[in-house]
Amino acid sequence: MLKMAGNKSYTIVEYFGGDCGYRCGYCKNDEGNFSHGMWSHTMTVQDYQDLIDRGWRRSGKYVYKPKLNKTCCPQYTIRCHALKFQPSKSHKKVLKKISKFISNGELPKEQNDGEPMDSVCDEAGPREPSSVCPSEVKRAAITDIEKELPECPAITEVQKEVAGAVPADSETSRKDPESVADERTTAAAAAPKPGMGADPGRPPCRKARDLRKERRLQKEQIRQHADGDSSIVSPTPPTQAQTKQPKLLEDFISESLPDNFSHCLEFRRFLCDSPLEAEHSPDGPEVGYGSFHQQYWLDGRIVAVGVIDILPTCVSSVYLYYHPDFASLSLGSYSALREIAFTRQLQKQSPKLSYYYLGFYIHSCPKMRYKGQYRPSDLLCPETYAWVPIEQCVPQLENSRYARFNQDPDAGDARVLKDVGRALVLYRRAVMPYAAYSRKRKGSSDEMEVQQYADLVGQHCAERILLYRA
């Protein structure tokens, strides 16, 4: 493994550009999907954190960024504020459905058509990477230029863990019929019509008997003060907020079960293969940073496997496999809720780790809008890379598939690399700035490609990540 000063690992990538169109997994346009791509031979968690905060995502070791102003179905990075998250009505139904199944063993009678799936970059796919094997690269001095990069076998993708499982990645798997209904209910409630129920803009109604009881207690308190009887203290009538606190996500997950419950659902974790290098930090979570599998076991039988990345400030959902026999349990939504709860647990160990990334939000595809229900959440502005509350973004997306969310016309990309010569490259096992590489190659003709790459990854990553040049 190539190391930098302080014994930390480098990130090594090959950039592929993104000029060709591929089949879209959302609208099925044969050549409408455009994205930039990189093959990651190895990557630090901080570099990947910075990349996803600029709109990149990984699929195995392939890292890609949709061209939002060109692709047919723009995909916007979305994150949920895990600490402030409150489950919606549809989320509570999913959790209660799981609890009921564990209690009495009854699968829901209604059969849904499975949680939505789509191909993110299956058709585009990563190009065949060069024969770079970081695990065989020795620690090289900056001046070590003459030695050639050794060859190694091609790196294989992560294999599926569940035989016969239904793949449902973070771009597609977090949906169920209840969330569809909740989506429609929310849209309908935006403009109340006569005969359609209460106005959602008004506070909820309170029962008449509760109001009468509260007034009676208030009168009694006033009478006692008027009589000068200070020995009797009437309690202040509790407010509605005091009498009915909303249940937390953890309360639903850990809801007590009867002694004779029918099934046992277990939740396990183990490290998995990934381009991300496992790291530990004194102020980080006990499990460390990196990529993990989370296993869902039902009565000793594995029914689902989720893949997550634990990064410096977030838990990023990557992929989910679940057994098709249990599709009616909405395991995609359930796993997302479990991952939010897990994020909250990790935040107690590492205060800055407080976000849950759900992948991409695709407003132009109605089936993919369900991620907006995990609130409060933000979308990433594709031009300034600032986070904007989703409530402010949706009206813009109703008018146009592509939108700049940052309303400040003077705001720009604060992390743009102004001098491409500062971008780091890996050439013949030597680490050097692009300016030095260009001199060695006597005016390399790939400056435009390197400049495009640097603009996409930003200054921090361009000055840390090694761009492999053959």
C-alpha positions in Angstrom: 0.0 0.0 0.0 1.4 3.4 -1.0 1.7 5.7 2.0 2.0 9.4 2.5 3.6 11.2 5.4 2.2 10.1 8.8 1.7 6.6 7.5 -1.7 7.4 6.0 -2.9 5.7 2.8 -3.3 7.5 -0.5 -6.4 7.2 -2.6 -5.7 6.0 -6.1 -8.2 6.4 -9.0 -8.4 6.2 -12.7 -10.7 8.8 -14.3 -12.9 7.7 -17.3 -14.7 10.9 -18.2 -18.4 10.8 -19.1 -19.1 11.7 -22.7 -21.1 8.6 -23.8 -24.8 8.1 -22.9 -26.0 4.8 -21.5 -29.4 3.2 -20.8 -31.3 4.9 -18.0 -32.6 2.5 -15.3 -35.4 5.0 -14.4 -37.1 6.1 -17.6 -35.5 3.4 -19.8 -34.1 5.9 -22.2 -31.5 4.0 -24.2 -28.9 6.7 -24.3 -30.1 9.3 -21.8 -28.0 8.4 -18.8 -24.8 10.5 -18.5 -22.2 10.3 -15.7 -18.6 10.8 -15.0 -16.8 7.7 -13.7 -13.6 6.7 -11.8 -12.3 3.3 -10.9 -11.0 3.4 -7.3 -8.2 1.0 -6.5 -8.1 2.2 -2.9 -9.7 5.1 -1.1 -9.5 6.7 2.3 -12.8 7.4 4.2 -12.1 11.1 4.3 -11.6 11.3 0.5 -14.8 9.5 -0.1 -16.7 11.7 2.4 -15.5 14.7 0.4 -16.4 13.1 -2.9 -20.0 12.2 -1.9 -20.4 15.8 -0.6 -19.7 16.8 -4.2 -22.3 14.4 -5.7 -20.2 11.2 -6.2 -21.4 7.7 -5.2 -19.8 4.3 -5.4 -21.1 1.1 -6.8 -18.5 -1.5 -5.7 -15.2 0.1 -6.6 -16.6 2.2 -9.4 -17.3 5.8 -8.3 -19.6 7.9 -10.5 -21.2 11.3 -10.6 -24.3 11.9 -12.8 -24.2 14.9 -15.2 -27.3 16.5 -13.7 -27.7 19.2 -16.4 -27.5 16.5 -19.2 -28.8 13.2 -17.9 -32.5 12.4 -18.5 -33.3 11.7 -14.8 -31.2 14.0 -12.6 -30.0 12.4 -9.3 -29.4 14.7 -6.4 -27.5 13.7 -3.3 -29.7 13.5 -0.3 -28.9 13.3 3.4 -31.1 13.0 6.5 -30.5 14.7 9.8 -30.5 11.5 11.8 -30.6 13.1 15.2 -33.7 15.1 14.4 -35.5 12.3 12.4 -39.0 11.4 13.4 -40.7 8.4 11.7 -43.6 9.3 9.4 -47.0 7.5 9.5 -45.8 5.1 6.8 -42.5 4.4 8.6 -44.5 3.6 11.8 -46.6 1.1 9.8 -43.5 -0.6 8.6 -42.1 -0.9 12.1 -45.4 -2.1 13.5 -45.7 -4.6 10.7 -42.3 -6.1 11.6 -43.2 -6.2 15.3 -46.5 -7.9 14.6 -44.8 -10.5 12.4 -42.2 -11.3 15.1 -44.9 -11.5 17.7 -47.4 -13.8 16.0 -45.7 -15.0 12.9 -48.2 -13.6 10.4 -46.9 -12.2 7.2 -49.0 -9.3 5.9 -51.8 -10.5 3.7 -51.4 -7.7 1.2 -48.7 -8.6 -1.4 -46.8 -5.7 -2.8 -44.8 -6.0 -6.0 -41.5 -5.8 -4.2 -39.6 -2.6 -3.3 -38.5 -0.7 -6.4 -35.2 -1.6 -8.1 -33.3 0.1 -10.9 -29.9 0.0 -12.4 -27.7 2.8 -11.3 -24.7 2.2 -13.6 -25.2 -1.4 -14.6 -25.4 -0.5 -18.3 -22.7 2.1 -18.1 -20.4 0.0 -16.0 -16.8 0.7 -15.2 -14.3 0.4 -17.9 -11.7 -2.3 -17.4 -9.2 -0.7 -15.0 -5.5 -0.7 -15.7 -3.3 -3.3 -14.0 -2.8 -1.4 -10.8 -2.7 -3.3 -7.6 -2.1 -0.9 -4.6 -1.7 -3.9 -2.2 1.5 -4.7 -4.1 2.8 -1.2 -4.4 5.7 -0.7 -2.0 6.2 2.5 -0.1 7.7 4.7 -2.7 9.8 7.8 -2.2 8.8 10.9 -4.2 12.0 10.6 -6.2 11.4 6.9 -7.0 10.5 7.4 -10.6 12.3 4.6 -12.5 10.4 1.6 -11.1 7.4 0.5 -13.0 4.0 -0.2 -11.4 3.7 -4.0 -10.9 0.9 -5.9 -12.6 -1.7 -7.8 -10.7 -4.9 -9.7 -11.5 -8.1 -7.6 -12.1 -10.0 -6.7 -9.0 -13.3 -8.6 -8.6 -16.5 -7.1 -7.5 -18.2 -7.9 -4.2 -20.2 -11.1 -4.6 -23.8 -11.4 -3.6 -24.2 -12.8 -0.1 -27.8 -14.1 -0.2 -28.6 -16.8 -2.7 -31.7 -15.9 -4.7 -31.9 -12.5 -3.1 -33.6 -9.5 -4.6 -31.0 -6.7 -5.0 -32.3 -3.4 -3.9 -29.7 -0.7 -3.7 -29.9 2.6 -1.8 -31.0 4.3 -4.9 -34.1 2.1 -5.1 -34.8 -0.1 -2.2 -36.3 2.2 0.5 -39.9 2.2 -0.6 -43.1 0.3 0.2 -46.8 0.7 -0.6 -47.5 2.7 2.6 -44.9 5.3 1.6 -46.5 5.6 -1.8 -49.8 6.3 -0.1 -48.1 8.7 2.3 -46.6 10.5 -0.7 -50.0 11.0 -2.3 -51.5 12.1 1.0 -48.8 14.7 1.4 -49.4 16.1 -2.1 -53.1 16.2 -1.7 -52.9 17.9 1.7 -50.9 20.8 0.1 -54.1 22.3 -1.2 -57.1 21.5 1.0 -60.4 21.2 -0.7 -64.0 21.3 0.6 -65.0 18.0 2.0 -61.5 16.6 2.1 -60.9 16.8 5.9 -59.2 19.2 8.3 -56.9 21.9 7.1 -53.3 20.7 7.8 -52.2 24.3 8.3 -54.2 24.5 11.5 -53.2 23.0 14.9 -54.8 19.6 15.6 -58.2 19.6 17.3 -58.5 18.7 21.0 -61.3 16.7 22.5 -64.1 18.7 24.2 -63.8 16.8 27.4 -60.1 17.6 27.7 -60.8 21.3 27.2 -63.6 21.2 29.8 -61.3 19.4 32.3 -58.5 22.0 31.7 -60.9 24.9 32.2 -62.3 23.3 35.4 -58.8 23.0 36.8 -57.9 26.5 35.9 -61.1 27.8 37.7 -60.3 25.8 40.8 -56.8 27.2 40.9 -58.0 30.8 40.5 -60.6 30.2 43.3 -58.0 28.8 45.7 -55.7 31.8 45.1 -58.7 34.2 45.6 -59.5 32.5 49.0 -55.9 33.0 50.2 -55.4 29.3 50.9 -51.7 28.9 50.2 -51.6 25.5 51.8 -53.3 23.9 48.7 -51.3 23.9 45.5 -53.2 22.8 42.5 -51.0 21.3 39.8 -50.7 23.2 36.6 -52.8 21.4 34.0 -50.4 19.6 31.7 -50.2 20.8 28.1 -50.9 18.5 25.2 -47.2 18.3 24.4 -46.5 17.2 28.0 -49.2 14.6 28.1 -48.4 13.0 24.7 -44.7 12.9 23.8 -44.0 11.4 20.3 -42.3 8.0 20.4 -38.8 7.9 19.2 -37.6 5.7 16.3 -35.7 3.5 18.9 -39.0 3.1 20.8 -40.6 1.5 17.8 -37.6 -0.7 17.0 -37.2 -2.0 20.6 -40.9 -2.3 21.3 -41.4 -5.0 23.9 -42.6 -8.4 22.6 -44.7 -11.1 24.4 -42.8 -13.9 26.0 -44.1 -16.4 23.5 -43.2 -14.5 20.3 -43.1 -16.6 17.1 -39.9 -15.4 15.5 -36.4 -14.0 16.4 -35.0 -11.2 14.3 -31.2 -10.7 14.8 -29.0 -7.9 13.6 -25.3 -8.4 13.0 -22.4 -6.6 11.4 -19.2 -7.6 9.7 -16.5 -6.0 7.6 -16.9 -6.4 3.8 -14.7 -5.9 0.8 -14.6 -2.3 -0.5 -12.2 0.2 -2.0 -12.4 2.1 1.4 -9.6 1.5 3.7 -10.6 0.5 7.3 -9.6 3.2 9.7 -9.8 3.9 13.4 -9.6 7.2 15.1 -9.5 8.2 18.8 -12.6 10.4 18.4 -14.3 8.0 16.0 -16.8 5.2 16.5 -15.7 2.0 18.2 -16.3 -0.1 15.0 -14.1 2.3 13.1 -14.6 3.7 9.6 -15.0 1.8 6.4 -17.5 -0.5 4.7 -19.6 -3.0 6.5 -22.3 -5.6 5.9 -25.3 -5.6 8.2 -27.0 -9.0 8.4 -30.7 -9.6 9.3 -31.2 -13.1 10.7 -34.7 -14.6 11.2 -34.8 -17.7 13.3 -31.2 -18.5 12.3 -31.9 -17.9 8.6 -30.4 -14.9 6.9 -33.1 -12.8 5.2 -31.4 -9.6 4.2 -27.9 -8.0 3.9 -27.3 -4.3 3.8 -24.0 -2.6 2.8 -23.1 0.7 4.5 -20.1 3.0 4.6 -19.2 4.5 7.9 -17.5 7.8 7.1 -16.3 10.7 9.3 -19.6 12.6 9.3 -22.2 10.1 8.1 -23.4 6.6 7.5 -23.9 6.2 3.8 -26.3 3.5 2.6 -24.9 1.6 -0.3 -26.9 -1.5 -1.1 -29.4 -4.1 0.2 -30.2 -7.7 -0.6 -33.4 -9.3 0.8 -35.1 -12.6 0.5 -38.1 -12.4 -1.9 -40.2 -14.5 0.4 -40.3 -11.6 2.8 -40.9 -8.8 0.4 -44.3 -7.9 2.0 -42.4 -6.9 5.2 -40.9 -3.9 3.4 -37.4 -4.8 4.5 -36.0 -2.0 2.4 -37.8 0.6 4.4 -37.1 -1.3 7.6 -33.4 -1.5 7.0 -33.2 2.3 6.3 -34.9 3.0 9.6 -32.5 0.6 11.4 -29.6 2.4 9.7 -30.8 5.8 10.9 -31.0 4.4 14.4 -27.5 3.0 14.0 -26.3 6.4 12.9 -27.8 7.9 16.1 -26.0 5.2 18.1 -22.6 6.0 16.5 -23.1 9.7 17.0 -23.0 9.1 20.8 -19.4 7.8 20.3 -18.4 10.3 17.6 -20.3 13.7 17.8 -19.6 14.8 14.2 -21.1 11.6 12.8 -24.7 12.8 12.6 -26.0 12.3 9.0 -27.5 9.4 7.1 -27.0 9.5 3.3 -29.7 7.8 1.3 -28.0 7.9 -2.1 -29.8 9.9 -4.7 -33.2 11.7 -4.8 -34.8 11.6 -8.2 -37.8 13.9 -8.3 -38.4 13.4 -12.0 -39.2 9.7 -11.2 -42.3 9.6 -9.0 -41.4 6.1 -7.7 -38.1 7.5 -6.3 -39.5 10.5 -4.4 -40.0 8.4 -1.2 -36.6 9.4 0.1 -37.9 12.9 0.7 -40.0 11.4 3.5 -37.0 10.8 5.7 -37.0 14.2 7.2 -35.5 16.6 8.0 -33.3 16.2 4.9 -31.2 18.3 2.5 -30.4 18.1 -1.2 -26.9 19.0 -2.5 -26.8 22.0 -4.9 -25.2 20.8 -8.1 -23.4 24.1 -8.7 -22.2 25.4 -5.3 -22.3 22.1 -3.4 -24.2 23.7 -0.5 -26.8 21.8 1.3 -30.4 23.1 1.0 -33.5 21.9 2.9 -35.6 19.7 0.6 -38.7 21.8 1.2 -37.0 24.6 -0.6 -35.8 22.4 -3.5 -39.0 20.6 -4.4 -40.9 23.6 -5.9 -37.9 24.2 -8.2 -37.9 20.6 -9.3 -41.6 20.8 -10.0 -40.7 23.4 -12.7 -37.5 21.9 -14.0 -35.7 18.6 -13.8 -32.4 20.4 -13.3 -32.2 23.1 -10.7 -29.6 25.1 -8.9 -30.8 25.1 -5.3 -28.6 27.8 -3.9 -30.5 31.1 -4.2 -27.5 33.3 -3.9 -26.6 34.3 -7.5 -23.1 35.3 -6.4 -22.3 31.9 -4.7 -20.0 29.5 -6.5 -17.9 26.4 -5.9 -15.8 27.3 -2.9 -13.5 24.3 -3.4 -12.6 24.7 -7.1 -9.0 23.9 -7.9 -7.7 27.0 -9.7 -4.2 25.6 -10.6 -4.5 22.2 -12.2 -0.7 21.9 -11.8 -1.3 21.2 -8.1 -3.4 18.0 -8.8 -1.5 14.9 -7.6 -0.8 12.1 -10.0 0.8 8.7 -9.7 3.3 8.0 -12.5 5.8 5.1 -12.5 5.2 4.6 -8.8 6.1 8.2 -8.0 3.8 10.8 -6.5 4.1 14.2 -8.1 2.0 17.3 -8.9 0.6 17.4 -12.4 2.9 20.2 -13.3 6.0 18.0 -12.7 4.3 15.1 -14.6 3.6 17.4 -17.5 7.3 18.4 -17.7 8.4 14.8 -17.6 6.1 13.9 -20.4 7.2 17.0 -22.3 3.9 18.8 -22.5 1.3 16.1 -21.9 -1.8 16.4 -24.0 -4.2 15.3 -21.3 -4.4 18.6 -19.5 -8.1 19.2 -20.4 -9.0 15.8 -19.0 -7.1 16.4 -15.8 -8.7 19.8 -15.4 -12.1 18.3 -15.8 -11.3 15.7 -13.2 -10.0 18.3 -10.8 -13.1 20.5 -11.2 -15.3 17.5 -10.4 -13.5 16.3 -7.3 -12.6 19.7 -5.9 -9.5 21.2 -4.5 -9.2 19.0 -1.3 -9.5 15.8 -3.2 -7.4 16.8 -6.2 -4.5 17.7 -3.9 -4.8 14.4 -1.9 -6.0 11.8 -4.4 -3.5 10.2 -6.8 -4.8 10.2 -10.3 -3.1 7.2 -12.0 -1.4 8.0 -15.3 0.0 5.1 -17.4 
